[in-house]
Amino acid sequence: MTARRANSFGPQASAYAQHRPDYPAAAIRWSLEPLGPGPHDVLDLAAGTGKLTGGIVAEGHHVTAVEPDEAMLSELVRHCGGVRALPGSAERIPVPDATMDAVLVGQAFHWFDPDKALPEIARVLRPGGVLAAMWNMDDLTVPWVAEFGKVSGSAAAATGVTGRALPDHPLFRDPEDTTFPHTHRRTAESLVATVGTHSYTLVMSQEDREALLDRMRTHLRSHPETAQGEFDMPLITYVKRMIRT
């Protein structure tokens, strides 16, 4: 089931690019803070459609994006055309040894095989380089968001992700983590579309998926915070970073 979910995004690459949130600039800056002033050579690993890539570029860094899914990589090139984009995986990164100052991972480390991925990430990092993984999650401290999480199943999905967050490893030192507030501008329809790009919905039967999407639409249209027009979906971005020994 894990492999099936990990491979479910490609057919939804266009929807993923349209509906998934980006990452806060503050989270990117904190991730790279141990390196000092830039610009830096940054690898966006499992870069998807470039949601994190664009933010790293906007901070002025030199970015190499690596993504295993051809459809996702095509979307990344379409949105971030000036970025060096390569097919590859966390377990087999197509760049030479010790050529990166940082490896950043957005919404993906839980799909990696850490026993293979962490030594491979260490291989491409220069000594003192940074590995940072980040996840956007619904802010369940907000009552209407928590209620929607129960209806959509996203609360349980987020718990599963954070339970598989970046583990400590002897090739890395000084693990630190923190969170950042974030928002995603949505409507009821586009928020349902966002949840529709999550892997747990992509592997449902068509009948179950449509029933879930309909329940979410009905729920959002019945609540004053989300019933009319655009609103800010409150998010929390969790980040963990470590330093290459």
C-alpha positions, 0 to 999 in steps of 0.5 A: 500500500505504501508503494502504491500511495507513493506512486499515485501522484503522477497522474495528478501532477497538474492538479498537484501543481495547481492545488498544493501549497508552497512553503513559507520563506521563513522555513527555507531560511531557517533550514539553511541558516547554519550555512551562513550567507548565500547563495548556496548550492541546494538540492530539492530532493523528490521535488515533485512539481516544484512547490519548494523549488520555487521558494528556494529559487526566490531566496537566491540559491542555485537549485538542482531538482531531483524527482522520480516521476516523469509527469511531476518533473515535467510540471516542475520544468514548466513552472521553474524552467530555469532550474536544473531538473534531473530524474532520480530518487532519494536512494539514487541521487544523480549528482556527484559526491560532495557537490551540494551545500544543502538537501531540502525535502518538501512533503516527501521524506516519509516515502524514502527508505531511510537506510538507503537515502540518508547515506546517499544524501550524506554522499552528495553533501559537503562536510557541514552541509544541511539536510532539512525536511519539511511538511505542511500540515493543517493547523488542527488547533483552529476549531473549524480546521480540526472539524474539517480534518475529521470529515476529510481524514486529513488529520489522521493522514498528517499524524501518519506522516509526522510519525515517520519524520526525518530520523536521527543518523550517525552521519548527521549531527545537531538535529533540531526541529521547529514549526512555522505558521503558514496559510493557503488561500482557498475556496470550498471547491479548491480546498476539496481539490487540494485534499483530492491530491493527497495519496490516501484519496488517490488510492481509493476506489472511484466510488469511495473517492467521489463520496468523500469529496462530496462530503467535504464540499457539503461540510465546507458549504455549511460552515460560515468560515468556508461557505462563501468565496476565498478564505485562508486555510491555516497551516503549520509547516514542520521542519527538521534539520541536521548537519552533515558530519 
